[in-house]
Amino acid sequence: MNDDYLSYPARSNSTITSDPNSQHILVFFVPGNPGLIGYYAPFLSTLRDLLDSNASLAATTNFHIHGQNLAGFIDEDHEPFTSQRKPHNLEYQIQHILTTVTSLRTPSGPKQGQPYDHVLLVGHSVGAYIALETCHRVLRDPSLAPHTKLSSGILLFPTIEHITDSSNGWKLNMLRQTPLLGDNAYRVAQGFLRLWPYDTLHWFVSKALGFPPHAADVTTRWLKSRDGVWQALHLGMDEMRVIREDKWDNELWDIDQSSKSAIPRFYFFFGRRDHWVADHYRDAFIKKRSEQDKRTRLIVDEADLPHAFCIEHSEPVAQKVYEWILEMFGTHT
């Protein structure tokens, strides 16, 4: 498995791969923090299988799935961080994702090298914020992505406003504001982690924390990397500074009285109990958007799926995302 990205292209033996009239849709996944795409391998592979299993959808559409790390989470993608060259902040991550999304092209067939017909951003946690902000910037300034039809998003357990009012956000913000400790928290963490041999730490993550193999492998590599923990803490603290008021224009939600389309443009999937999302802000956001926009779906989970669904609950979330993709681009079977 590539440590930097995961890619699941449309089936090469699809009967429509060579059809110049078929659609090519990019499903681009933006991870949360820590921004390591390896956590989502079971989720993305399950989604790939579900899309491939739908014969009627496959008759008209090629779905290409791509996801990649946020910047700075593996040592190979950057020069070592220092006090002068610090880890990447949230603004850098937004620019990084925008640059990548706009550079991707249809990989094969008659449309090889051409822009995708549609790009669907799927984001988790802060990845949902990054996906939403990417859509917003392209809407305000189409020259940022002149050849990319960035038209929709699926936002999973989204941390999109007032993150410091969540229970976990409050704790991280207190750490950020603590004199001396906030700026040096990564040194404390790195010093502790150096005491653990790789195999011992992997055993602890796997057995004591109960992580399945894919998550234990990704977590151990991240914790033992040179800069990964620093990057995660730096980004997390910047999230506390940046993710405040709902700042997006109504235009983003496609509030257009002349449009007769009922096809959703955005799906928001909130956890019922999410330690990174304050319930009262979540409920106010849902009430406001539900009253304003019929093309945004706002769902609160009823099954107590955890915020970190990618550890052990990939399949049920992939099933939900598959059904929403059908509503956006196909029909239910």
C-alpha positions as CSV (number, residue, x, y, z in Angstrom):
1,M,0.0,0.0,0.0
2,N,1.4,3.5,-0.9
3,D,1.9,5.5,2.2
4,D,1.0,8.8,0.5
5,Y,-2.2,8.1,-1.4
6,L,-4.8,5.5,-2.2
7,S,-6.3,5.2,-5.7
8,Y,-9.2,2.9,-6.8
9,P,-9.8,3.7,-10.5
10,A,-12.8,2.5,-12.4
11,R,-12.7,-1.1,-13.5
12,S,-10.5,-1.4,-16.6
13,N,-12.7,-4.1,-18.1
14,S,-15.9,-1.9,-17.7
15,T,-18.0,-2.0,-20.9
16,I,-18.2,1.8,-20.8
17,T,-14.5,2.5,-20.4
18,S,-14.2,3.0,-24.1
19,D,-17.5,4.9,-24.5
20,P,-16.8,8.6,-25.2
21,N,-20.3,9.5,-23.9
22,S,-19.9,7.9,-20.5
23,Q,-19.3,10.0,-17.4
24,H,-16.1,10.0,-15.4
25,I,-16.6,11.1,-11.8
26,L,-13.8,11.6,-9.4
27,V,-14.6,10.8,-5.7
28,F,-11.8,12.5,-3.9
29,F,-11.4,11.8,-0.2
30,V,-9.9,14.3,2.3
31,P,-8.8,12.6,5.7
32,G,-9.2,14.1,9.1
33,N,-6.4,14.7,11.6
34,P,-4.0,12.8,11.8
35,G,-4.2,13.1,8.0
36,L,-3.1,9.6,7.0
37,I,-5.1,8.0,4.2
38,G,-4.1,4.5,5.3
39,Y,-6.7,4.7,8.0
40,Y,-9.4,4.8,5.3
41,A,-8.3,1.8,3.2
42,P,-11.2,-0.4,4.3
43,F,-13.7,2.4,3.9
44,L,-12.5,3.3,0.3
45,S,-12.2,-0.3,-0.8
46,T,-15.7,-1.1,0.5
47,L,-17.0,1.9,-1.4
48,R,-15.2,0.7,-4.5
49,D,-16.9,-2.7,-4.2
50,L,-20.3,-1.2,-3.7
51,L,-20.0,1.1,-6.8
52,D,-18.8,-1.8,-8.9
53,S,-21.7,-4.0,-7.8
54,N,-24.3,-1.7,-9.2
55,A,-24.8,-2.8,-12.8
56,S,-27.3,0.0,-13.7
57,L,-25.0,2.7,-12.5
58,A,-22.0,1.1,-14.2
59,A,-23.9,1.3,-17.5
60,T,-23.4,5.0,-17.7
61,T,-20.7,6.1,-15.2
62,N,-17.1,5.5,-14.3
63,F,-16.3,6.3,-10.7
64,H,-12.6,6.9,-9.8
65,I,-11.7,7.0,-6.1
66,H,-8.6,8.9,-4.9
67,G,-7.5,9.9,-1.5
68,Q,-4.2,11.1,-0.1
69,N,-2.5,12.2,3.1
70,L,-2.6,15.8,4.3
71,A,0.8,17.4,4.0
72,G,3.5,16.8,6.6
73,F,2.3,13.5,8.1
74,I,4.9,11.3,6.6
75,D,8.6,12.3,6.8
76,E,9.2,11.6,3.1
77,D,7.0,14.4,1.8
78,H,9.0,17.3,3.4
79,E,12.3,18.6,4.8
80,P,12.6,18.1,8.5
81,F,10.5,20.6,10.5
82,T,12.4,23.1,12.7
83,S,11.6,26.1,14.8
84,Q,12.0,28.2,11.6
85,R,10.4,25.7,9.2
86,K,7.3,24.6,11.2
87,P,4.6,22.1,10.3
88,H,1.8,23.0,8.0
89,N,-1.2,24.9,9.1
90,L,-4.9,24.6,8.0
91,E,-4.5,27.2,5.2
92,Y,-1.6,25.2,3.8
93,Q,-3.7,22.0,3.8
94,I,-6.5,23.7,1.9
95,Q,-4.1,24.9,-0.7
96,H,-2.5,21.5,-0.9
97,I,-5.9,19.7,-1.5
98,L,-7.0,22.3,-4.0
99,T,-3.8,22.0,-6.0
100,T,-4.1,18.2,-6.1
101,V,-7.8,18.1,-7.0
102,T,-7.4,20.5,-9.9
103,S,-4.4,18.6,-11.3
104,L,-6.1,15.2,-11.6
105,R,-7.4,14.0,-14.9
106,T,-9.2,11.1,-16.4
107,P,-6.6,8.3,-16.4
108,S,-7.7,6.2,-19.4
109,G,-10.2,5.7,-22.3
110,P,-11.3,8.2,-24.9
111,K,-11.3,11.0,-22.3
112,Q,-7.8,10.2,-21.1
113,G,-6.1,13.4,-19.9
114,Q,-9.3,15.4,-19.8
115,P,-10.8,16.9,-16.7
116,Y,-13.4,14.8,-14.9
117,D,-17.0,15.4,-15.7
118,H,-17.7,15.9,-12.0
119,V,-15.6,16.0,-8.8
120,L,-17.2,14.9,-5.5
121,L,-15.3,15.8,-2.4
122,V,-15.7,13.5,0.6
123,G,-14.2,14.8,3.8
124,H,-13.9,13.5,7.3
125,S,-13.7,15.7,10.5
126,V,-11.3,18.6,9.6
127,G,-11.2,17.1,6.1
128,A,-14.9,18.1,5.8
129,Y,-13.9,21.7,6.6
130,I,-11.1,21.5,4.0
131,A,-13.5,20.1,1.4
132,L,-16.2,22.7,2.1
133,E,-13.7,25.6,2.0
134,T,-12.2,24.2,-1.2
135,C,-15.7,24.3,-2.8
136,H,-16.3,27.8,-1.4
137,R,-13.1,29.2,-2.9
138,V,-13.7,27.7,-6.3
139,L,-17.2,29.1,-6.3
140,R,-16.0,32.6,-5.4
141,D,-13.1,32.4,-7.9
142,P,-13.6,29.9,-10.7
143,S,-10.1,30.8,-12.1
144,L,-8.7,28.7,-9.2
145,A,-10.0,25.6,-11.0
146,P,-11.0,26.6,-14.5
147,H,-11.2,23.0,-15.8
148,T,-12.6,21.3,-12.7
149,K,-16.3,20.8,-12.1
150,L,-16.2,20.9,-8.3
151,S,-19.9,20.7,-7.6
152,S,-20.7,18.6,-4.5
153,G,-19.5,17.2,-1.2
154,I,-20.2,14.5,1.4
155,L,-19.1,15.7,4.8
156,L,-18.6,13.0,7.5
157,F,-18.6,13.9,11.2
158,P,-17.8,17.5,10.1
159,T,-15.9,19.9,12.3
160,I,-17.0,23.1,10.5
161,E,-17.6,25.7,13.2
162,H,-16.9,26.4,16.9
163,I,-14.7,23.4,17.4
164,T,-13.4,24.8,20.7
165,D,-16.8,24.4,22.2
166,S,-16.7,20.6,21.7
167,S,-15.4,18.6,24.7
168,N,-12.2,17.5,22.9
169,G,-11.8,20.9,21.3
170,W,-11.9,22.6,24.6
171,K,-9.2,20.4,26.0
172,L,-6.9,20.9,23.0
173,N,-7.5,24.7,23.1
174,M,-6.6,24.8,26.8
175,L,-3.3,23.0,25.9
176,R,-2.7,25.5,23.1
177,Q,-3.2,28.5,25.5
178,T,-1.1,27.1,28.3
179,P,2.2,29.1,28.5
180,L,5.2,27.1,27.4
181,L,3.4,23.8,27.3
182,G,1.3,24.6,24.2
183,D,4.3,25.2,21.9
184,N,6.3,22.4,23.4
185,A,3.6,19.7,23.6
186,Y,5.1,17.9,20.6
187,R,8.5,17.7,22.4
188,V,6.9,16.0,25.4
189,A,5.1,13.6,23.1
190,Q,8.1,12.8,21.0
191,G,10.3,12.2,24.1
192,F,7.8,9.8,25.5
193,L,7.4,7.9,22.2
194,R,11.1,7.5,21.7
195,L,11.1,5.3,24.8
196,W,9.0,2.7,23.0
197,P,10.5,0.2,20.6
198,Y,8.5,-0.1,17.4
199,D,7.4,-3.6,18.0
200,T,6.3,-2.9,21.6
201,L,4.4,0.2,20.5
202,H,2.7,-1.8,17.7
203,W,1.7,-4.5,20.3
204,F,0.2,-1.8,22.6
205,V,-1.8,-0.1,19.9
206,S,-3.0,-3.5,18.6
207,K,-3.7,-5.4,21.8
208,A,-4.2,-2.8,24.5
209,L,-6.1,-0.3,22.4
210,G,-7.7,-3.0,20.3
211,F,-6.9,-1.4,16.9
212,P,-7.4,-3.7,13.9
213,P,-4.3,-4.5,11.7
214,H,-4.7,-1.6,9.2
215,A,-5.1,1.0,11.9
216,A,-2.4,-0.4,14.2
217,D,0.1,-0.3,11.3
218,V,-0.8,3.2,10.3
219,T,-0.8,4.5,13.9
220,T,2.5,2.9,14.9
221,R,4.3,4.3,11.8
222,W,2.9,7.7,12.5
223,L,3.8,7.7,16.2
224,K,7.4,6.6,15.4
225,S,7.9,9.0,12.5
226,R,10.2,12.0,12.8
227,D,7.6,14.8,12.4
228,G,4.1,13.2,12.3
229,V,3.1,13.9,15.9
230,W,4.3,17.5,15.6
231,Q,2.3,17.9,12.4
232,A,-0.8,16.6,14.0
233,L,-0.5,18.8,17.1
234,H,0.4,21.9,15.1
235,L,-2.6,21.4,12.7
236,G,-5.0,20.6,15.6
237,M,-4.0,23.8,17.4
238,D,-4.5,25.8,14.3
239,E,-7.9,24.3,13.9
240,M,-8.8,25.7,17.3
241,R,-7.8,29.2,16.0
242,V,-9.5,29.0,12.6
243,I,-12.7,26.9,12.9
244,R,-15.0,29.4,14.5
245,E,-18.1,31.1,13.1
246,D,-20.0,29.7,10.1
247,K,-18.4,31.9,7.4
248,W,-19.8,30.5,4.2
249,D,-22.0,32.5,1.8
250,N,-25.5,31.3,1.0
251,E,-24.4,30.9,-2.6
252,L,-22.3,27.9,-1.6
253,W,-25.5,25.9,-0.7
254,D,-26.9,26.5,-4.2
255,I,-29.8,28.6,-2.9
256,D,-31.3,29.4,-6.3
257,Q,-35.1,29.9,-6.4
258,S,-35.1,29.4,-10.2
259,S,-33.6,25.9,-9.9
260,K,-36.2,23.0,-9.9
261,S,-33.6,20.3,-9.2
262,A,-34.0,18.3,-6.1
263,I,-30.7,16.5,-6.4
264,P,-28.6,17.1,-3.3
265,R,-25.4,19.1,-3.6
266,F,-24.1,18.5,-0.1
267,Y,-24.6,15.8,2.5
268,F,-23.7,16.4,6.2
269,F,-23.5,13.3,8.4
270,F,-23.2,14.2,12.1
271,G,-22.5,11.8,14.9
272,R,-25.2,11.6,17.6
273,R,-22.4,11.8,20.3
274,D,-19.3,13.5,18.8
275,H,-16.6,14.8,21.2
276,W,-15.3,17.1,18.4
277,V,-18.7,18.7,17.6
278,A,-20.7,20.8,20.1
279,D,-24.3,19.5,20.0
280,H,-26.0,23.0,20.3
281,Y,-24.0,24.4,17.4
282,R,-24.7,21.3,15.3
283,D,-28.4,21.6,16.0
284,A,-28.5,25.3,15.2
285,F,-26.6,24.7,11.9
286,I,-29.0,21.9,10.9
287,K,-32.0,24.1,11.7
288,K,-30.7,27.1,9.7
289,R,-29.7,25.1,6.7
290,S,-32.8,23.0,6.7
291,E,-35.0,26.1,6.5
292,Q,-32.9,27.7,3.7
293,D,-31.9,25.0,1.3
294,K,-33.6,21.9,0.0
295,R,-30.5,20.7,-1.8
296,T,-28.5,20.1,1.3
297,R,-29.1,16.9,3.3
298,L,-28.4,17.1,7.0
299,I,-28.4,13.8,8.9
300,V,-27.7,12.9,12.5
301,D,-26.6,9.3,13.0
302,E,-28.9,7.1,14.9
303,A,-26.6,4.2,15.4
304,D,-23.9,5.7,17.6
305,L,-21.2,5.4,15.0
306,P,-17.9,6.9,16.4
307,H,-16.2,10.0,15.1
308,A,-13.2,7.9,14.3
309,F,-15.3,5.5,12.1
310,C,-12.3,4.5,10.0
311,I,-10.9,2.4,12.8
312,E,-13.6,-0.3,13.1
313,H,-16.8,1.0,11.4
314,S,-15.8,1.6,7.8
315,E,-18.4,-0.7,6.2
316,P,-21.6,1.0,7.5
317,V,-20.3,4.4,6.7
318,A,-19.3,3.3,3.2
319,Q,-22.8,2.0,2.7
320,K,-24.3,5.4,3.5
321,V,-21.9,7.2,1.2
322,Y,-22.7,4.8,-1.6
323,E,-26.4,5.5,-1.2
324,W,-25.8,9.2,-1.2
325,I,-23.7,8.9,-4.4
326,L,-26.6,7.0,-6.0
327,E,-28.9,9.9,-5.1
328,M,-26.5,12.4,-6.6
329,F,-25.4,10.6,-9.8
330,G,-27.6,7.6,-10.3
331,T,-30.8,5.8,-9.3
332,H,-31.6,3.4,-6.5
333,T,-31.9,-0.2,-7.6
